[in-house]
Amino acid sequence: MPAALLRVVVPGIRRVVPADRVVAPGIALLVVAANLVGAGVVTVLLLGVNGGSDVESPTGRLVTGVVGAAYLLLAIPVGVVLGLHKHRRTNRWLWTGRTPAPEEVLLALRLPGDVARLVAWVWALAAVGLGVVSAAVYPEALVGLRIGISVVLGGVVTAGVTYLLVARAARHVTARALAAQPPDQPRTLSVRRRLLLTWGLTSGVPMLGLILLVVDPTGQGTPGRFTAIFLPGVALVVGLLATLLVARGVGTPLRELRRAVQRIGEGDTDVRVVVDDAGEIGLLQNGVNTMAGGLAERERLRDLFGRHVGADVAARALSDGVELGGEVRTVAALFVDVAGSTGLAQRLGPQEMVGLLNRFFAVVVDATSAEGGLVNKFEGDAALCVFGAPQPLPDAAGAALRAARAICTAVAEAGEVDVGVGVAWGDVVAGQIGADSRSEYTVIGDAVNTAARLTELAKDHAGRVVASDAALQAADAGERAHWVRGEEVVLRGRSEPTRLWVLGAPQLGAP
């Protein structure tokens, strides 16, 4: 087969994969082998029973052989021209390396079928031509019919094996085409039809050949030893080749899919498999890629969701859903606010102020997360942290007090801002607040309001943190040792006084 046609049938395109150039000679040999196998089948069938019938003469066989050889010399260049003309557009976009248009994709996906159909037409014309010549040479017998049927059977073998060979060899062309336009429906033989094709090549044609020899009216009705050995031998060779091609065409992508699914199950959502099949397997490959992309997008949204509302809230929303309303929980609320933020903003400017706040909030998030709390929301230059919701904590009050001390220590060491931290303890309603189309997880209750009021008082205390008496009483004894009793004050909006606790002088700056 000429090299020009090979660039169409088995494109060794330098712009695709340079190594593909060395594939073409091997594929050419395989295609030639397929034609030789078909010719061998025809030869065996034409030999007939015990070497041929009595009506066939050496002269007639010579005439038939010359006509067949002449036909091959004519059919090869015609097939080259037809192949080049049919897939000149495929050849063009492969050489230029550009993305194919949708109609060019469909044309490239039809490459194995087009080549197989071309081979089938060549053999069909050979069957008609040789049948007519044989009928003219042997008018007194049905030799022409037998030769025509024999060539048809050989053509079936050749076209079938050619389809399997080209489909396997042109997978890189299929992959390039499907990368430009993922498959939405099968564009090639299904797995079932490939298996049926394999059965036809390995069992159907040989059995039909044997039946033809047995019922041959021009022969003796019994296959000769050579025929009885050679025809099953051809069936074994063709069967092995066809089975290997189908097995590789199905087994190789399935192994890749299995590995891809295993990696996805392990959490690697960046997995992508090459879609190099235009049939059902290609749809499965594209489906796995779509699934991996969807899981990656879901993980990205989950990560973003967790960053906005907290990992615990996100996990609970994903498992239980989002419903408006809440539940009463006893929690420790920690409120932290930057002192003098207005003056800082005027002095630093918006960009530097944002950077400063981000560094400050990083301290708040680290200290809160280390104690199992939730940074519920950022409010300008302030933050509300909750301990005990949505996940309960064994010592929520102690965790909040430890986080408050850690925040004050880290802020004092950084020396960039001055803050006030208030810690309170009590019942709140924790849940989703808002509307069906937009809601957020938050806590509402007296403990939150108290923590906010204590924050304002904390800005005037040396330790920059003030806690309510209820928070200290709820904490364990080890944490209470860091605090000393302060004065009683009536907080804004209250009628009853609140006992305050502040950091003891020896523990200022303690972790």
N, C-alpha and C positions, 0 to 999 in steps of 0.2 A: 504494500500500500504506500503510495507516494508520501513524502514528508509533508507536502502542502496540505493534504487531506488529514494527516495525523494532527496537525495543529488545530484542526477543527474538531476531529473526533476525540482526541486526547490532548487538550491544549497544554503544551509545555510552555507556558507564557512567561517571559522573563520578568514582566512587571508584577506577576502574581507571586510565584515562589521560584527562584532560580533553579532549585533542585528538580523542578518538574520537567526540565528539559531531558533529563536522563530517563524519565518514565516512558517517553514515547516509543523508543525502540522495543522495550519489553512488551508494551501493549500491542505494538504492531505484530510481534511474533505470536502473541496470544490470539489476535484476531485471525492471522493467517492459519494458526493451528485449528481454530474453530472451523474455518473454511475447509481445511484438509480433512477434519473429522467428518464434515458433511459430505465431502467428495468420497471419503472412504465408505460411508454408509451407502451412497449411491452405487459405488463400484461393487460392493458385496451383493446388493440387490440385483444389479445388472448381470452379475455372473450367473445368477439363477440357481437352479437345482443341479447339483453335480457338474458344475462348470458351464451351464447354459443349455438351452433347448436345441433340438435338432434343426429348427428352422433358421437359427442364427448362423451366419457364415463369418469367417474372418474378414471378408471384404466389407460386409455390413457393419461389423464392429469398428473397422478402421474408419469408415465414413462417419459413423456416429461419433467416434473419438475426435476426429478432425473438426467436425462441426462444433463439438463442445469446447475444444481448445480455442477455436476461432471466436466463439462467443465470449469466452473469458477475456481474450485480448481486446475485444470491443467493450465489454461491460466494465472493465476496470477504469479506463479513462472517462467513460460516461459517468460512472459512479463518483469519480473525483470531481468532475465539473458540477454535478448535482449537489454533492456534499458541500463544496466551497460556496456555491450560490445560496444554498439553504441557510447556512450559518455564517455568512460573511459578516453580519452585524454582531454576532457573538464574538467572532474573531477580532473585530475592530475594538470593541470596548475592553476586551481582555488585554490587547496589546497596549492600548492607551492608558489603562489603569483607572479609567473613570468609573463612576457609579452608573450602573445600567438603568435605563428607563424601565417602567413596568412591563411594556410589551417585549423588551429585550430580555427581561428576567424570564418571562413565560417561554420565550424561544429557547433560552439556554436550558431550562428545565426539561424541555422536550428532546434534548440532544440524544440520550440513549434510545428513546423510542424512534426518533427520526432515522438514526443509523440502522437500527434493527429493521425498520420498514423498508429502507433502501435495499438492504441485503435481501429481504424477503421478496421485493419486486424483482431483483436481479435473478433470484432462483426461480421465481414464478415464470418469468419470461423464458428462462432456460428450460423449464419443464415443458412449456408449450412448444418451444422450438424443437427440442430434441424429440418430443413426442411426435410432432408432425414429420420430422425427418425419418424417424424410425418407422413410422407407419408407411412412408413412401418406400423405404428400403425393403420392409417386410410386409407387403400388402396382404399376404395370406394368413397372417397371425395377428394376435393382439399385443405384439411386442411394443408398439408405440404407446399403448395405454400403460403397460407395465413400466416402461422407461419414464413416462411422465409422472406416474405415481411415485416411482423411486426417487426422482429428482425433487418432487414436492416434499417427501419425507426428509431428504437431505437438507433441503432449504429450511424446514422447520427446525432441525437441529442447529444449523448454522445461525439462523436469525435469533433463536433463543439464547444460544451461548454468547453471541455478539452483544445482545442486550445486557446480559449479566456482566460481561467484561467491561463494556463502555460505562455502564452505571457505576461500577466499582472504580474504574480508572478516572472518571470525570467528577469525582466527589469534590475536588477543590474548585471546579467550575460551579458546581451546585452550591457549595458553601459561599462563594462570592456572590452568586445571584440571590440566595436566600438572605444574606446579610443586608442586601439593599432592600429586599421586600420579604419579610418573614412569611412563612406559609400560612394560609387561612383555610386551605383544603388540600387534599392529596393531589399531586400533579404527576404521579408515577404509579407503577403497579403496587398494590397493597401487599402486605406480607403473605396473605392467603394466596393471592395470584402468583406471587413469586414461587411459593411452594408448589402450587399446581403446575407452574411452568417447569420446575425441576422434575416433578413426577412425569410430565410429558416427555422430557428429554431423556430421562433415565429408564422409564418403563413403557410409556405409550408408544414412542416411535419404534423401539426395538421389537416390541410385541406385534405391532402392525406390520413391521417388515417380515417377521416370521410367518404371520398369517398370510401375507402376500405371497411368500414363497410356497406355502403349502397349497394354497388354492390357485396358484399360477396355472392358467390353462395351457401355457406354452412350454411348461417344464414337466418334470416327472412327479411332482407332488411331494417330494421329500428333500429337505435341505441337505446339501453336501456337507462333508466334514469341515471343509474350510469355512463355509458360511456359518455353520453351527458354532464354530469357535470364534470367528472374527466378529460377528455381529454382537454377541454378548460381551466380547472384549471391548468393542467400541462403546457399548452401553456402560460398561464399568468405568472407562476413562471419562466419557462425557458426564456420567453421574457423579464421579468424584469431583470433576472440575465445577460442575453446576452447584453441587452441594457445598463445596468450599466457598464459592462466591456468595451464595445465599447466606451461609453461616457467618461469613465475615461481614456481609452487608447488614445482618441483623445483630449478630453477637457483639461486634466491636462497639457500635453506638450504645448498645444496652449496657455494656461494661462501663463505658464512660458515664452514662446516665446514673448507674448505680453508685459510682464513686462521687458524682456530683451531689446526688441526693444524700449520701452519707455525710459529706462535708456540710451540706445545708443543715442536716440534723444536728451537727456539732456546733452550729452557730455561725458558720462562714457563709454569709449571704452575698459575698462578692463572686461566687462561683458562676461561671458561664460556660456552656458547652457549645461547640461549633455545630451549627445547623447545616448538615451536609447531605440531607436526604429530603427529597421532594414528596415523600409519601407519608404514611402513618407515623413512621419513626421520626421524621422531620417535625411533624406536628407535636409529638411527644417532646422532642428536644426543645422546640420553641416554647412549649408549655412549661418545661422545667426552668428555662431562662426567665419566663414571665413570672413564675412562682418565686424564684430567687429575687427578682427585682421588686416584686410586691412585698416580700418579707423584709428586704433591705429598707424599703420605704417605710414599712410599718415600724421597724426598729428605730429608724431615724425619727419618725414622729413620736414614738414612745420615749426616746431620749429627750427630744424637745419638750414633750409633755411633762416628763419627770423634772426637767430643769425649771419649768415654769411653776409647777405645783408641788414638787417634791416627789421623790421616788416612792414613798409609802402611799401617798395619795394617788399617784398614777397607777400603782399596782392594784390598789383597791378598786379604782374606777374601772380598770380593764377587766377585773375578775367579776365584780358585782354590778357594773353598769353605773350610770350617773342618774340619780334621782334627786329632785329637789327636796329639801327638808334636812333635818339633822337629828342628833341624839344628844342627850345630856351626858356630859363627861366631866369628871373632876380633873383639872389640869393645872399645870404651872404655866403662867404667861410671862414672857420676858419681852420687855419693850426697850429698845435702844435708840437713842436719837443723838445726832451731832449737834454740839453746842456752837452757836455763832455761825451757822451755815450761810446766813444771808451775807454777812461780811466776807466770808471765804469766797463765795461765788463772785462778788464784785471785785475782789482782789485777784483771783486766779483766772477768771474767764470760764466760759462754758466747757471747753475741751479739757482743760486741766482739772476742772471741778469734777467732771465725769470720771476721769482717771483716778482722782483721789477717792471718790465714793466707791468705785469698784474695788480698790485696794482695801478700803474699810469694810465693805460688805463681804469680801473674801474672808476676812478675819471672823466676822459674825457667822458665816456659813460653816467654816471649819470648826469653830468652837461649839456651835449648836449640833452639828452632825456627829461630832466626837462623843456627845452625851446622849445621842439617840433622839434628839429633838427635831422639829420641823420648822424651817424658816417659812412661815405662812405667807408673808407678803412684804414687799418693799414699798415704803410710802415716802417718796422723795429722798430725804436724807435720814429716814428712820426705818426700822425693821421690827416686825412682830414675829416672835418665835414662840412655839407651843411645845410643851413637853407633856405627853400622855395622850395625845390624839394625832392622827387616827390610830396609831398603835399604842397600846398601854405600856407604861414603864413601871418597873418595880419601885423606883424611888424618883418619881417625876420631879418633886420639889427639890430634892438634893441635886438632880441633874441640872435643873435650871439655875440653881445657885452656883454650881461649879462652872457652868458655862458663862455666867455673868462675871465671875472672877477672872476666868480666862480671857474674856473680851477686854476687860479693863487693863489687864496686864499687857496684852499684846498691843493695845492702842497706846498705852503709856510708853512702851518700848519704841514704837514707831515714831511717836512724837509729831504726827501730822495733823491730828484732829483732837478735839476735846469732846467727850461724850457724857451722856447720862444714861444709866441703866436702871430700870425698875423691874422687880420680880414680885408677882402676886400669885395667890393660890385660891382656887374656888371652882364652882360649877359653871360650866359654859354649855352652849348649844354648838356642837360641831357638825358640819355637814355642808351640802351644796346649797348655795344661796344665789339667786338670780332668776333667770327665765329659762324656758325650755330650750331656746336657741343659744343662750349664753349664760353660763354659770361658773362659779368658782368655789373651791373649798375654803371655808373660813371658820372662825370661832367667834361667837358673840356671847358676852356675859360680863358680870361684874369684875371677874378676875382680869379681863383684858382692859377694862376701863381703869381699874386700880393701878395696873402696871404702867399705863400711860401717865397717870397723875404722878406716880412715884418717880418716873423718869425726870420730870421737871424739877423735883426736889433733889434728885441725885446730882444734878449739875452744880449744886452749891455745896456738896459734901466732898471731903478730901478723897475718899475712895471712889467717888463717882458712881456708886451703886447703892441702891436702897431697896430693901425687901420688906414685905409685909410680915406681921407676926404670924399669920396663918401659914405662910410659906415656910418660915423657920420651924414652926411646930410640926409641920408635915415632913420635914427633912430628917435624915438620920442624925444620930448624935455626933458622928464624926464631922459632918459638914457644919453643924451648929457651932462647933468650936471655933470656926473662923469668923464668927459674927458677934457683935456686941449690941445690946439693947440701946435703942435711941429714944428720942422723945415721942410723945403722942401728938398728932396733928389732925386737924379736920381737913380732909381733902376737898378740893373744889367739887361742888355738887353733892356733898355729903353733910349729914347732920351729926353723925357719930364720929368720934375721934378714931384714928387708926394708929396702932403701935408700929413704930419703925425699927428696923434693924439695919445696921451699917457694918462695913468691914472693920474688924478690930485693927488697931494700929500695928500690932506685931505681925499681922497677916497681910498688910498692904503689899501688893506685888507678889503674893504667894500664888503658886499654880493652883 
